[in-house]
Structures are given as structure tokens and as C-alpha cells.
Amino acid sequence: MKLSVVIPCYNERATLRRLLEAVRRAPYPDKEIIVVDDGSTDGTREILRGEIEGSGLADKIFYHEANQGKGAALRTGFAAATGDVVVAQDADLEYDPEEYPLLIEPIRADKADVVFGSRFCGGPHRVLYFWHRVGNGFLTLLSNMFTNLNLSDMETCYKAFRREIIQAVRIEENRFGFEPEITAKVARMKVRIYEVGISYHGRTYAEGKKINWRDGVRALYCIVKYGLIR
């Protein structure tokens, strides 16, 4: 099976090259790496054009002229994917590409069509913000109530999809609302969903973390919008 790794990035100059090197050496030989720069202003774009293009670290690179959000970047990357399985990968080194086999195995074994990588089902994780964990748990619980799933980590970045499934979904959310939106939409498709434990190396706001309370409010809106109204 061919793997497509879609990497949305916005102002990730400090970690982008290390992340791409980690993805390239990840234990899955047949893969394409797709980077979508979402209007970076910190030098990320210059690194992509000056160091990454032609280096073999990325197979496809797309540039948004203005910042639109993670959902918009994923929409661009998913549309360009040609692999049998598509994985979303943040550019901030919080998630370990060495764990791709964990994510892909249920699909490879024909047990699943979509796999969520849960930060709360085992695996080492950096100890950080208490209220983030509470908020994540609340959003996951509310999402589960609307979708009738029993996920432990709806907001996780690590999600793997059979390509025909993710490309059949019309992604409407431009920012972090992508997570509850895609969860509601794949739940409605009645596909086989698995969850596997992953490690998580979170970062602080001083280290570049971007999600904030406004995204949590938007997530609440998206859970209701896509889980109930739609």
C-alpha cells in the first residue's frame, strides 16, 4: 500500500526540516510527502523554496498566498494525494512519524477504513496543560454523543484514511474545526473506524503552539453543526 503524508504548516521554520527528515526515514518505504505552506511569514516558505524543493524531502509542495487555516491546508493536500492511505501530519514534531505502522496496520489488515491515533490510549506523552486535557475530554465526549462513536481523542492530529474516503468528503472548515467536522462526516458514512494508542510530545505556547480558546468555541459549534444540523 502506498502512503500519502499530508503536512500543513504555518510558521514552522524551527521544526519543518527535522520533521520532513523524520517523515522521509519513517518505517514505511512507499510514501509520498505533500507539504502545504499556509501563508507562512516567519521564513518557512523561504526554507521550502531554498532548501526543500528538489532535495527529495518532499514530493509535492503547495503554497497558499494567505493564511487560511489548518483545514484549508489539509483540503489542498488531500486533493493532491495519490496513495492508498492518507495520513495527516503536523509540522511541529508533536507526533512521531515512526508510529505510522501503528496507524496503518488496521487498514492494511482490512479491519478499518479510518484510524484515529489517540494520545490517551497508552504511549508516553509530555505532561502539560490540565485545562487543555479537560477541554479535549469535553469536546470528545460531546462529539461522541452526536456521532454515537466511543472515541477517546477526537481532536487528535493523527488520522489515517483510505484515500477514496477522505477524497469523498467535502471539507468546509478552514481552521481547527476540521477535527470535529471530519469525525462527524466519517461517522455518518458508516465506515469502519479504529483507534490506536500513540505517543505525544506536546509543546508549549512559547514553543509555538497555536490552538487557543477560540478554536475550542468553534469546535463546539462544529460538533453541533455537523453532528446534528447536517
Buried (B, 14 or more C-beta within 10 A) or exposed (E): EBBBBBBBBBBBBBBBBEBBEBBBEBEBEEBBBBBBBBBBEEBBBEBBEEEBEEEEBBBBBBBBEEBBBBBBBBBBBBEBBEBBBBBBBBBBBBBBBBBBEBBBBBBEEEEBBBBBBBBBBEBEBEEEEEEBEEBBBEBBEBBBEBBEBEBBBBBBBBBBBBBEBBBEBEBBBBBBBBBBBBBBBBBEEEEBBBBBBBBBBBBEEEEBBBBEEEBBEBBBEBBBBBBEEE
